[in-house]
């Protein structure tokens, strides 16, 4: 297991120490370099079963992936899940899924306590989100011989755009596209294969995934720029209330401000993703 990138303790940790919050901190002994949460019953609000069940979506390689040789999970979302479990002093249980839609359902149904999602109004029912911790670009991919040269040319009658079912791109393009037809692949990692098999006009998804697929299959290219920016956040069941959201939001803000997220992106060699700015107060 790779160690998470270290960073200094947050002001909330110093407040806990000064206020006699030793019970919470002793349970997280050795985690002084982890992001911290408020002293508000975070363990109960975030992990009511006594363990933190975190949903990890392998459909977005910017956030998580499984090593093909060792089977080890790695990525910024995995690092954040481990850090949060350490902070509230409970064991971590990873629920690994292959699509954003399945991750949303796992958290919404209470099978998981937290997840890592693109913020979208189509997912608001039954979930609550923190401010984003990372920004990710959505891009289009076409064949080399396609007449399309810019993102503005995609939304035309007769064009078919393949997207992962239930992904942030699916939700966004379902609202944004007025003329082109959406074709939904089972998951985001198979979008390009589905695009080729169906002889569709465009594939849409995470820029990094499309770049990797372009190198794998050949004969395709990305259109310049991006068609959207995804705000990637942590989420939890709405039933956890204000205390759960406050604890999770504090954790995410310190993970950004301390450099934890930036260090994780660098350590996992993720390019093209940016640490999100501080949340608006």
Rosetta silent file (secondary structure, phi, psi, omega in degrees, C-alpha in Angstrom):
SEQUENCE: XXXXXXXXXXXXXXXXXXXXXXXXXXXXXXXXXXXXXXXXXXXXXXXXXXXXXXXXXXXXXXXXXXXXXXXXXXXXXXXXXXXXXXXXXXXXXXXXXXXXXXXXXXXXXXXXXXXXXXXXXXXXXXXXXXXXXXXXXXXXXXXXXXXXXXXXXXXXXXXXXXXXXXXXXXXXXXXXXXXXXXXXXXXXXXXXXXXXXXXXXXXXXXXXXXXXXXXXXXXXXXXXXXXXXXXXXXXXXXXXXXXXXXXXXXXXXXXXXXXXXXXXXXXXXXXXXXXXXXXXX
SCORE:     score description
SCORE:     0.000 S_00000001
   1 L     0.000  125.680  179.106    0.000    0.000    0.000 S_00000001
   2 L   -75.844  137.361  177.860    1.495    3.351   -0.990 S_00000001
   3 L   -69.447  147.480  176.407    1.567    5.972    1.781 S_00000001
   4 L   -74.599  151.683 -179.962   -0.555    9.044    1.260 S_00000001
   5 L   -62.591  133.601 -177.067    1.311   12.328    0.728 S_00000001
   6 L   -81.291  158.444  171.529    1.983   14.013    4.089 S_00000001
   7 L  -160.265  163.878 -175.140    1.081   17.544    5.129 S_00000001
   8 L   -65.890  157.176  177.178    0.931   19.607    8.358 S_00000001
   9 L   -64.298  153.740 -177.469   -1.973   19.303   10.799 S_00000001
  10 L   -87.337  165.739  175.415   -4.891   21.657   10.278 S_00000001
  11 H   -56.166  -34.705 -179.055   -6.105   24.425   12.616 S_00000001
  12 H   -64.636  -32.772  176.305   -9.041   22.204   13.602 S_00000001
  13 H   -66.461  -42.317  179.184   -6.566   19.598   14.917 S_00000001
  14 H   -65.120  -36.011  177.130   -4.816   22.268   17.020 S_00000001
  15 H   -63.778  -42.788  178.683   -8.208   23.387   18.322 S_00000001
  16 H   -61.466  -42.481  179.923   -9.040   19.842   19.336 S_00000001
  17 H   -61.777  -42.974 -178.570   -5.757   19.489   21.161 S_00000001
  18 H   -71.564  -23.751 -176.687   -6.332   22.709   23.058 S_00000001
  19 L   -99.730    9.601  178.387   -9.921   21.782   23.873 S_00000001
  20 L    78.916   35.177  179.961   -9.138   18.333   25.188 S_00000001
  21 L   -87.630   36.974 -174.154  -10.092   16.389   22.063 S_00000001
  22 H   -65.986  -31.067 -177.151   -7.634   13.633   22.945 S_00000001
  23 H   -60.247  -43.164  179.285  -10.203   10.854   22.671 S_00000001
  24 H   -70.084  -41.203 -173.963  -10.648   11.461   18.957 S_00000001
  25 H   -74.555  -33.911  179.829   -6.971   12.082   18.300 S_00000001
  26 H   -64.305  -32.384  178.257   -5.629    9.103   20.224 S_00000001
  27 L   -67.916  -20.159  179.823   -7.711    6.849   18.017 S_00000001
  28 L  -110.727   34.468 -178.486   -5.899    8.302   15.029 S_00000001
  29 L   -55.820  138.893 -179.352   -2.417    8.004   16.521 S_00000001
  30 L    85.328    2.957 -176.408    0.301    8.316   13.934 S_00000001
  31 L  -110.273   30.015 -178.016   -1.949   10.301   11.588 S_00000001
  32 L   -64.128  -15.429  179.368   -0.586   13.780   12.336 S_00000001
  33 L   -99.935   14.629 -179.512    0.052   14.206    8.646 S_00000001
  34 L   -98.517  157.839  173.010   -3.543   13.457    7.666 S_00000001
  35 L   -66.995  151.819 -174.127   -6.317   15.956    6.905 S_00000001
  36 L  -118.277  160.136  179.307   -8.574   16.605    9.893 S_00000001
  37 L  -119.722  163.939  176.158  -12.279   17.003   10.545 S_00000001
  38 L   -63.520  166.440 -178.597  -14.195   18.976   13.189 S_00000001
  39 L   -80.810    6.137 -178.166  -14.856   17.369   16.563 S_00000001
  40 L   -72.677   97.227  174.607  -18.557   17.123   15.743 S_00000001
  41 L    17.377   48.264 -175.585  -19.301   13.409   16.139 S_00000001
  42 H   -62.614  -36.143 -178.268  -17.614   12.872   12.797 S_00000001
  43 H   -64.839  -36.659  179.430  -17.174    9.170   13.419 S_00000001
  44 H   -75.016  -43.750 -176.567  -20.922    8.716   13.982 S_00000001
  45 H   -69.753  -35.080 -175.469  -22.045   11.005   11.165 S_00000001
  46 H   -97.544  -27.193 -176.297  -19.621    9.622    8.605 S_00000001
  47 L  -138.755   67.864 -174.382  -19.213    6.005    9.697 S_00000001
  48 L   -65.930  -17.560  179.260  -22.269    4.894   11.707 S_00000001
  49 L   -87.701   -1.976 -177.858  -21.432    1.187   11.266 S_00000001
  50 L    91.654    1.638  173.354  -18.048    1.601   12.930 S_00000001
  51 E  -144.196  151.644  179.076  -16.137    1.486    9.652 S_00000001
  52 E   -91.493  114.983  178.971  -15.872    3.936    6.770 S_00000001
  53 E   -98.408  108.163 -175.853  -17.343    2.427    3.610 S_00000001
  54 E  -109.692  127.531  177.847  -16.007    4.411    0.667 S_00000001
  55 E   -85.046  125.226 -178.734  -17.217    3.895   -2.886 S_00000001
  56 E  -115.596  120.162 -177.879  -14.330    3.996   -5.401 S_00000001
  57 E   -96.857  114.400  178.536  -15.204    4.450   -9.075 S_00000001
  58 L   -82.195   -0.370  179.289  -12.680    2.935  -11.479 S_00000001
  59 L   -75.294  -10.928  178.872  -14.487    4.524  -14.417 S_00000001
  60 L  -121.305  101.713 -174.951  -12.522    7.751  -13.959 S_00000001
  61 L   -68.476  -14.309  174.809   -8.744    7.141  -14.192 S_00000001
  62 L   -66.017  -31.912 -173.046   -7.998   10.624  -12.885 S_00000001
  63 L   -99.177  -37.708 -175.646   -9.358    9.532   -9.506 S_00000001
  64 L  -158.906  152.084  176.217   -8.658    5.813   -9.167 S_00000001
  65 E  -157.325  161.049  177.082   -7.271    2.808  -10.977 S_00000001
  66 E  -113.497  127.780  179.673   -6.303   -0.776  -10.261 S_00000001
  67 L   -61.952  127.352 -175.161   -2.785   -1.937  -11.133 S_00000001
  68 L   -65.196  -26.020 -177.508   -3.111   -4.546  -13.872 S_00000001
  69 L   -91.273  -47.724 -174.346   -0.281   -6.640  -12.430 S_00000001
  70 L   -94.891  -20.967 -176.604   -0.688   -6.365   -8.661 S_00000001
  71 L    78.796    4.330 -178.077   -4.389   -5.553   -8.409 S_00000001
  72 L   -74.448  136.387  175.978   -3.576   -2.733   -5.947 S_00000001
  73 E   -82.597  140.168  178.906   -5.953    0.238   -5.916 S_00000001
  74 E  -150.084  157.810  177.371   -4.378    3.678   -6.235 S_00000001
  75 L   140.072  167.884 -176.301   -5.410    7.254   -6.905 S_00000001
  76 H   -64.137  -35.383  179.069   -6.351   10.503   -5.244 S_00000001
  77 H   -68.774  -35.180  176.457   -9.792    9.222   -4.204 S_00000001
  78 H   -66.055  -43.002  177.727   -8.205    6.169   -2.580 S_00000001
  79 H   -59.919  -44.751 -179.561   -5.751    8.425   -0.738 S_00000001
  80 H   -65.272  -39.690  178.286   -8.567   10.646    0.500 S_00000001
  81 H   -62.435  -44.158  179.151  -10.622    7.675    1.671 S_00000001
  82 H   -63.914  -41.714 -178.314   -7.683    6.271    3.650 S_00000001
  83 H   -65.427  -40.871  179.998   -6.925    9.654    5.165 S_00000001
  84 H   -66.661  -41.628  177.702  -10.532   10.212    6.254 S_00000001
  85 H   -61.899  -42.527  176.988  -10.772    6.758    7.837 S_00000001
  86 H   -61.611  -41.014 -175.295   -7.545    7.390    9.719 S_00000001
  87 H   -65.347  -38.628  179.839   -8.782   10.778   10.869 S_00000001
  88 L   -96.800    8.623  170.290  -11.982    9.481   12.416 S_00000001
  89 L    59.696   48.575  175.309  -10.164    6.390   13.690 S_00000001
  90 L  -132.798  157.207  175.527  -12.224    3.675   12.021 S_00000001
  91 E   -65.757  154.557  178.911  -11.300    0.843    9.625 S_00000001
  92 E  -104.778  134.134  173.607  -11.673    1.526    5.915 S_00000001
  93 E  -123.733  119.750 -178.897  -13.754   -0.645    3.599 S_00000001
  94 E   -95.302  126.477  173.852  -13.505    0.100   -0.125 S_00000001
  95 E  -103.733  107.144 -172.412  -16.493   -0.654   -2.329 S_00000001
  96 E   -95.852  126.276  179.605  -15.061   -0.750   -5.852 S_00000001
  97 E  -128.348  168.689 -174.995  -17.387   -0.098   -8.806 S_00000001
  98 L  -109.836    7.224  178.851  -16.848    0.482  -12.509 S_00000001
  99 L  -152.726  155.772  177.973  -19.100    3.462  -13.161 S_00000001
 100 H   -64.028  -37.633 -178.943  -20.196    6.747  -11.629 S_00000001
 101 H   -60.657  -41.211  179.960  -23.836    5.660  -11.759 S_00000001
 102 H   -70.865  -33.540  177.320  -23.113    2.609   -9.591 S_00000001
 103 H   -67.363  -43.527  177.002  -21.090    4.703   -7.167 S_00000001
 104 H   -58.104  -46.248 -177.778  -23.932    7.209   -6.837 S_00000001
 105 H   -65.655  -36.435  179.840  -26.402    4.419   -6.168 S_00000001
 106 H   -62.368  -42.303 -179.987  -24.129    2.817   -3.555 S_00000001
 107 H   -76.015  -43.252 -178.588  -23.974    6.031   -1.525 S_00000001
 108 H   -60.041  -36.689 -177.824  -27.566    7.044   -2.141 S_00000001
 109 L   -84.707   -7.800 -179.074  -28.814    3.637   -0.930 S_00000001
 110 L    88.373    4.997  174.549  -26.560    3.626    2.143 S_00000001
 111 L   -68.387  -28.879  177.233  -24.324    0.782    0.979 S_00000001
 112 L  -126.030  152.729 -178.877  -21.425    3.252    1.171 S_00000001
 113 L   -88.868  -34.876  179.923  -20.850    6.178    3.530 S_00000001
 114 E  -140.592  157.685  176.330  -18.909    8.423    1.171 S_00000001
 115 E  -149.217  177.267 -175.769  -18.135    8.594   -2.515 S_00000001
 116 E  -125.222  110.594 -168.767  -16.293   10.693   -5.065 S_00000001
 117 E  -133.793  154.528  165.599  -18.548   12.353   -7.626 S_00000001
 118 E   -77.112  133.010  179.099  -18.819   15.076  -10.198 S_00000001
 119 L   -70.398  126.381  179.177  -21.240   17.673   -8.869 S_00000001
 120 L  -154.426  138.238  179.682  -24.374   17.677  -11.010 S_00000001
 121 H   -60.803  -22.809  178.524  -27.989   18.663  -10.295 S_00000001
 122 H   -70.443   -9.122  179.873  -29.071   15.324  -11.732 S_00000001
 123 H  -111.842    8.545 -170.929  -27.491   13.621   -8.715 S_00000001
 124 L   -71.189  -27.556 -177.580  -28.844   15.897   -5.989 S_00000001
 125 L   -67.421  120.896  176.402  -31.649   13.615   -4.826 S_00000001
 126 L    80.902   -0.854 -179.918  -30.553   11.678   -1.754 S_00000001
 127 E  -128.428  153.992  170.231  -26.976   13.007   -1.818 S_00000001
 128 E  -130.074  143.046 -173.722  -25.107   15.992   -0.429 S_00000001
 129 E  -116.990  148.069  167.660  -21.822   17.247   -1.807 S_00000001
 130 L   -78.603  178.464  166.802  -18.815   19.092   -0.458 S_00000001
 131 L   -67.148  158.753 -178.411  -17.182   21.819   -2.500 S_00000001
 132 L   -66.933  151.156  173.918  -15.003   20.330   -5.270 S_00000001
 133 L  -107.853  -18.906  178.417  -11.468   19.178   -4.524 S_00000001
 134 E  -149.153  150.193  178.053  -10.333   18.796   -8.129 S_00000001
 135 E  -112.234  132.027 -175.031  -11.367   20.093  -11.566 S_00000001
 136 E  -127.173  140.951 -179.405  -11.314   17.716  -14.557 S_00000001
 137 E   -88.289  139.749  170.783  -11.763   18.454  -18.248 S_00000001
 138 E  -101.904  136.595 -174.104  -14.314   16.712  -20.444 S_00000001
 139 E  -134.423  165.832  175.367  -13.284   16.250  -24.089 S_00000001
 140 E  -109.661  146.495  176.299  -14.485   14.883  -27.406 S_00000001
 141 E  -126.057  140.186  178.613  -12.739   12.248  -29.539 S_00000001
 142 E  -136.231  170.237  173.349  -13.297   11.594  -33.271 S_00000001
 143 E   -72.010  156.969 -179.984  -11.728    9.502  -36.022 S_00000001
 144 L   -59.165  -32.554 -177.927   -8.770   10.982  -37.858 S_00000001
 145 L   -90.770    7.993  178.994  -10.844   11.293  -41.036 S_00000001
 146 L   -66.688  142.832  175.666  -13.749   13.039  -39.293 S_00000001
 147 L   -74.310  -11.619 -177.480  -14.711   16.446  -40.720 S_00000001
 148 L   -71.339  132.770 -179.160  -15.158   17.763  -37.160 S_00000001
 149 L  -125.145  -11.996 -178.943  -12.479   20.241  -36.082 S_00000001
 150 L  -145.474  160.493  179.834  -13.975   21.986  -33.056 S_00000001
 151 H   -62.515  -32.846 -178.073  -16.283   21.269  -30.128 S_00000001
 152 H   -64.877  -18.346 -176.895  -18.894   23.682  -31.518 S_00000001
 153 H   -87.713   -4.749 -173.503  -19.425   21.410  -34.539 S_00000001
 154 L   -72.894  -43.164 -172.995  -20.547   18.378  -32.510 S_00000001
 155 L   -82.049   78.668  179.704  -24.161   19.338  -31.780 S_00000001
 156 L  -133.129  151.312  178.505  -25.641   18.894  -35.246 S_00000001
 157 L   -56.651  139.151  177.450  -28.569   16.800  -36.535 S_00000001
 158 L    88.762  -12.212  179.354  -27.561   13.244  -37.425 S_00000001
 159 L   -83.047  140.183  177.655  -24.447   13.183  -35.230 S_00000001
 160 E  -116.025  128.346 -176.434  -24.157   10.403  -32.641 S_00000001
 161 E  -116.518  120.748 -179.928  -22.164   10.982  -29.456 S_00000001
 162 E   -91.368  134.801 -177.499  -21.170    8.006  -27.277 S_00000001
 163 E  -145.550  153.586  177.503  -20.962    8.608  -23.533 S_00000001
 164 E   -71.099  129.102 -177.393  -20.782    6.463  -20.387 S_00000001
 165 L   -58.430  127.498  176.463  -24.227    5.797  -18.952 S_00000001
 166 L    77.777    1.276  179.464  -24.866    7.849  -15.809 S_00000001
 167 L   -74.803  169.047  176.889  -21.517    9.645  -15.993 S_00000001
 168 H   -59.980  -33.299 -179.547  -21.149   13.392  -15.447 S_00000001
 169 H   -69.828  -39.020  175.950  -20.780   13.733  -19.205 S_00000001
 170 H   -60.681  -49.463 -178.416  -24.034   11.875  -19.791 S_00000001
 171 H   -61.454  -44.944 -178.097  -25.872   14.128  -17.329 S_00000001
 172 H   -67.716  -49.231 -175.986  -24.376   17.312  -18.759 S_00000001
 173 H   -69.760  -25.924  175.358  -24.770   16.432  -22.442 S_00000001
 174 H   -61.218  -30.137  176.482  -28.341   15.236  -21.876 S_00000001
 175 H   -89.777  -37.464 -169.529  -29.110   18.872  -21.078 S_00000001
 176 H   -82.374  -36.400 -176.570  -26.645   20.618  -23.373 S_00000001
 177 L   -79.118  128.217 -178.383  -27.038   18.794  -26.693 S_00000001
 178 L  -105.971  -25.239 -174.667  -30.064   19.959  -28.678 S_00000001
 179 L  -121.040  -38.835 -179.191  -29.563   18.237  -32.039 S_00000001
 180 L   -70.761  157.268  179.677  -27.026   15.409  -31.734 S_00000001
 181 E  -100.690  133.700  175.753  -28.086   11.985  -30.449 S_00000001
 182 E   -88.001  132.579  173.765  -26.575   10.478  -27.293 S_00000001
 183 E  -115.696  122.095 -171.458  -25.569    6.810  -27.404 S_00000001
 184 E  -100.054  118.457  172.970  -24.904    5.393  -23.936 S_00000001
 185 E   -80.783  157.032 -178.422  -22.145    2.867  -23.369 S_00000001
 186 L   -56.687  -42.128  179.946  -22.401    0.661  -20.245 S_00000001
 187 L  -143.280  164.813  179.900  -19.469    2.428  -18.524 S_00000001
 188 H   -63.985  -39.828 -178.556  -17.011    5.237  -19.267 S_00000001
 189 H   -62.230  -18.337 -179.271  -13.945    2.972  -19.795 S_00000001
 190 H  -105.280   11.843 -177.653  -15.642    1.269  -22.782 S_00000001
 191 H   -59.111  -47.441 -176.542  -16.862    4.467  -24.486 S_00000001
 192 H   -66.992  -39.542  177.136  -14.188    4.460  -27.206 S_00000001
 193 H   -62.630  -40.913  177.978  -14.663    0.772  -27.959 S_00000001
 194 H   -66.715  -40.809  176.899  -18.417    1.349  -28.236 S_00000001
 195 H   -56.826  -44.029  179.651  -17.787    4.425  -30.410 S_00000001
 196 H   -70.916  -43.304 -177.111  -15.712    2.326  -32.817 S_00000001
 197 H   -63.687  -36.714 -176.602  -18.068   -0.653  -32.807 S_00000001
 198 L   -93.213    1.068 -178.069  -21.113    1.485  -33.568 S_00000001
 199 L    53.100   43.315  178.929  -19.365    3.721  -36.089 S_00000001
 200 L   -77.491  173.076 -175.620  -20.544    6.731  -34.111 S_00000001
 201 L   -89.563  -33.483 -172.155  -19.359   10.277  -34.809 S_00000001
 202 E  -145.406  144.259  168.037  -17.984   11.344  -31.417 S_00000001
 203 E  -113.262  139.477 -177.910  -16.875    9.843  -28.095 S_00000001
 204 E  -124.684  139.824  178.299  -17.166   11.994  -24.952 S_00000001
 205 E   173.256 -163.939  177.703  -15.471   11.550  -21.595 S_00000001
 206 E   -62.270  130.512 -176.210  -12.571   12.290  -19.273 S_00000001
 207 H   -56.163  -43.758 -177.876   -9.789   13.859  -21.305 S_00000001
 208 H   -64.642  -38.551  177.908   -7.117   11.599  -19.793 S_00000001
 209 H   -65.002  -42.523  179.606   -9.139    8.443  -20.510 S_00000001
 210 H   -65.847  -37.837  177.541   -9.679    9.501  -24.119 S_00000001
 211 H   -63.694  -42.240  178.551   -5.979   10.265  -24.541 S_00000001
 212 H   -65.481  -40.128  178.934   -5.076    6.801  -23.247 S_00000001
 213 H   -67.556  -37.115  178.360   -7.659    5.187  -25.515 S_00000001
 214 H   -61.448  -41.458  177.995   -6.392    7.153  -28.521 S_00000001
 215 H   -67.613  -31.645 -177.985   -2.903    5.775  -27.936 S_00000001
 216 H   -74.638  -44.753 -172.040   -4.348    2.269  -27.519 S_00000001
 217 H   -96.692  -27.613 -178.328   -6.571    2.057  -30.596 S_00000001
 218 L    70.267  163.451  176.524   -4.942    4.506  -33.034 S_00000001
 219 L    75.252   12.006 -179.415   -6.656    6.277  -35.911 S_00000001
 220 E  -133.032  164.963 -179.866   -8.463    8.733  -33.648 S_00000001
 221 E  -149.333  155.692  175.318   -7.825   12.225  -32.281 S_00000001
 222 E   -89.562  142.055  171.657   -9.154   14.564  -29.621 S_00000001
 223 L   -72.126  147.301 -177.017  -10.847   17.794  -30.599 S_00000001
 224 L   -62.039  148.548  174.686   -8.983   20.838  -29.232 S_00000001
 225 L    76.469 -150.158 -175.896   -9.944   22.238  -25.852 S_00000001
 226 L  -144.626  155.071  176.462  -12.767   20.980  -23.675 S_00000001
 227 L  -102.170  -11.932  176.424  -16.555   20.992  -23.734 S_00000001
 228 E  -162.945  160.352  171.723  -16.968   21.123  -19.952 S_00000001
 229 E  -116.714  125.565 -177.573  -15.099   21.314  -16.649 S_00000001
 230 E   -93.882  130.555  174.428  -16.133   18.783  -14.038 S_00000001
 231 E   -93.848  105.646 -176.713  -16.167   19.751  -10.371 S_00000001
 232 E   -91.019  123.780 -174.667  -15.176   16.571   -8.563 S_00000001
 233 E  -130.374  175.217  168.205  -16.317   16.463   -4.939 S_00000001
 234 E   -98.074  148.949 -179.822  -16.945   14.079   -2.082 S_00000001
 235 E  -136.993  161.358  179.100  -20.504   13.123   -1.300 S_00000001
 236 E  -147.486  164.300  179.146  -22.494   11.351    1.389 S_00000001
 237 E   -60.426  140.231 -179.627  -26.101   10.272    1.945 S_00000001
 238 H   -60.721  -24.846 -178.617  -28.399   13.226    2.611 S_00000001
 239 H   -66.592  -14.160 -179.426  -29.653   11.387    5.694 S_00000001
 240 H   -75.443  -10.933  171.767  -26.352   12.081    7.490 S_00000001
 241 H    74.672 -171.183 -175.642  -27.493   15.654    8.039 S_00000001
 242 H   -67.184  -35.071 -178.234  -25.582   18.871    8.615 S_00000001
 243 H   -64.093  -43.977  179.305  -23.053   17.330   11.010 S_00000001
 244 H   -64.246  -44.786 -179.723  -21.892   14.778    8.463 S_00000001
 245 H   -65.577  -39.883  179.547  -21.628   17.323    5.674 S_00000001
 246 H   -62.314  -42.537  179.561  -19.789   19.816    7.891 S_00000001
 247 H   -64.559  -44.777 -178.764  -17.224   17.203    8.892 S_00000001
 248 H   -68.348  -39.254  179.291  -16.681   16.050    5.318 S_00000001
 249 H   -64.410  -40.951  178.035  -16.512   19.607    3.972 S_00000001
 250 H   -62.743  -42.010  178.560  -13.880   20.571    6.561 S_00000001
 251 H   -59.505  -47.924 -178.414  -11.838   17.523    5.638 S_00000001
 252 H   -63.916  -42.459 -178.664  -11.939   18.366    1.924 S_00000001
 253 H   -63.078  -40.231  178.947  -11.015   22.022    2.442 S_00000001
 254 H   -72.268  -33.535  176.993   -7.956   21.127    4.472 S_00000001
 255 H   -60.051  -34.234  176.668   -6.979   18.422    1.987 S_00000001
 256 H   -76.620  -52.336 -172.007   -6.849   21.176   -0.642 S_00000001
 257 H   -68.359  -27.471 -178.581   -5.266   23.975    1.368 S_00000001
 258 L   -81.062  -12.820 -176.399   -2.575   21.771    2.931 S_00000001
 259 L    94.896    1.637 -178.471   -1.331   20.501   -0.430 S_00000001
 260 H   -60.366  -47.691 -177.865   -2.578   16.942    0.123 S_00000001
 261 H   -65.842  -44.529  179.073   -4.627   16.831   -3.083 S_00000001
 262 H   -60.129  -42.083 -179.871   -1.880   18.453   -5.163 S_00000001
 263 H   -66.358  -37.171  178.889    0.687   15.986   -3.802 S_00000001
 264 H   -66.218  -43.388  178.549   -1.605   13.037   -4.557 S_00000001
 265 H   -61.015  -42.468 -179.631   -2.152   14.182   -8.146 S_00000001
 266 H   -67.341  -42.157 -177.145    1.597   14.589   -8.617 S_00000001
 267 H   -65.606  -34.001  179.352    2.427   11.246   -7.003 S_00000001
 268 L   -91.382    7.035  175.243   -0.031    9.412   -9.238 S_00000001
 269 L    57.251   45.166  178.051    1.280   11.341  -12.282 S_00000001
 270 L   -92.681  121.625  178.221   -2.078   12.836  -13.151 S_00000001
 271 L  -112.093  148.497  177.080   -1.825   15.639  -15.691 S_00000001
 272 L    90.006   -6.042  175.523   -4.582   17.992  -16.790 S_00000001
 273 L  -105.620  140.684 -176.356   -6.462   17.960  -13.468 S_00000001
 274 E  -117.578  145.095  172.616   -6.336   21.008  -11.217 S_00000001
 275 E   -67.481  130.606 -178.751   -6.823   21.411   -7.470 S_00000001
 276 L   -68.809  151.762  177.080  -10.115   23.242   -6.979 S_00000001
 277 L   -68.573  166.395  177.964  -10.078   26.688   -5.335 S_00000001
 278 L   -58.117  150.870  178.626  -11.212   27.153   -1.726 S_00000001
 279 L   -66.532  148.503  176.049  -14.933   26.894   -1.079 S_00000001
 280 L   -72.906  133.875 -179.510  -16.905   30.110   -0.977 S_00000001
 281 L   -88.511    0.000    0.000  -17.755   31.121    2.546 S_00000001
